[in-house]
Amino acid sequence: MTSNPWTDPDPQPGDFDADLAKLDPRYVEHRDGDPDAKIVVLVGVRGADAKRLERIANARGQTAADVVAELLRDAERALA
């Protein structure tokens, strides 16, 4: 079974070389990786869901970000 680097959770060096070769070199800048890099994901919540999240956070004495992070950890544990 072949892996798809666009959906694989662990893409490997060289996976995107063919795609990068198609780009005009003027628009490509090489950067070394940073093992200490962090990613920030912005989650948009609107309307009734936003109000619900705010109520849950207030009831727990947490921020909305803390509640979302906890929900994600719980969901991941449930999958294990």
C-alpha atoms as one frame of an Amber mdcrd trajectory, in Angstrom:
protein
   0.000   0.000   0.000   1.457   3.379  -0.964   1.168   6.382   1.294  -0.154
   9.779   0.294   2.121  12.570   1.611  -0.803  15.013   1.550  -2.752  12.939
   4.073  -0.023  10.877   5.791   0.439  11.995   9.410   4.221  11.666   9.001
   5.372  12.863   5.559   8.955  11.950   4.734  11.801  13.951   3.165  11.366
  13.991  -0.594   7.607  13.387  -0.529   6.889  16.776  -2.099   9.924  17.056
  -4.397   7.879  16.422  -7.565   5.371  19.132  -6.562   8.137  21.599  -5.702
   9.898  20.933  -9.009   6.811  22.270 -10.820   7.088  25.659  -9.070   8.935
  28.627 -10.495  12.200  28.798  -8.477  11.648  32.520  -7.900   8.814  31.574
  -5.539  10.664  28.900  -3.564  12.776  29.647  -0.518  14.598  26.837   1.298
  14.578  26.930   5.089  16.093  24.462   7.508  13.615  22.818   9.846  13.217
  23.999  13.420  12.767  21.149  15.917  11.449  23.658  18.476   8.787  25.061
  16.133   5.206  25.130  17.351   1.990  25.222  15.402  -1.020  27.290  16.339
  -4.428  26.247  15.039  -7.191  28.823  15.105 -10.633  27.350  15.689 -13.650
  29.407  14.739 -16.803  28.899  16.774 -19.910  30.992  16.120 -23.445  31.458
  17.244 -24.979  28.992  19.668 -21.802  26.899  19.749 -19.765  29.939  20.825
 -22.230  30.680  23.614 -22.143  27.022  24.666 -18.330  27.052  24.748 -18.337
  30.247  26.793 -20.780  28.752  29.328 -18.698  25.582  29.676 -15.485  27.587
  30.133 -17.063  29.876  32.728 -18.527  26.945  34.662 -15.104  25.271  34.762
 -13.174  28.460  35.514 -11.180  27.937  32.323 -10.603  29.783  29.087 -12.329
  28.672  25.904  -8.916  27.543  24.582  -8.424  25.312  27.635 -11.848  23.722
  27.136 -11.186  23.043  23.444  -7.758  21.555  24.237  -9.295  19.293  26.879
 -12.060  18.194  24.517  -9.456  17.287  21.885  -7.382  15.282  24.379 -10.496
  13.436  25.587 -11.555  12.664  22.018  -8.095  11.332  21.182  -8.054   9.102
  24.277 -11.466   7.747  23.298 -10.021   6.681  19.929  -7.155   4.737  21.531
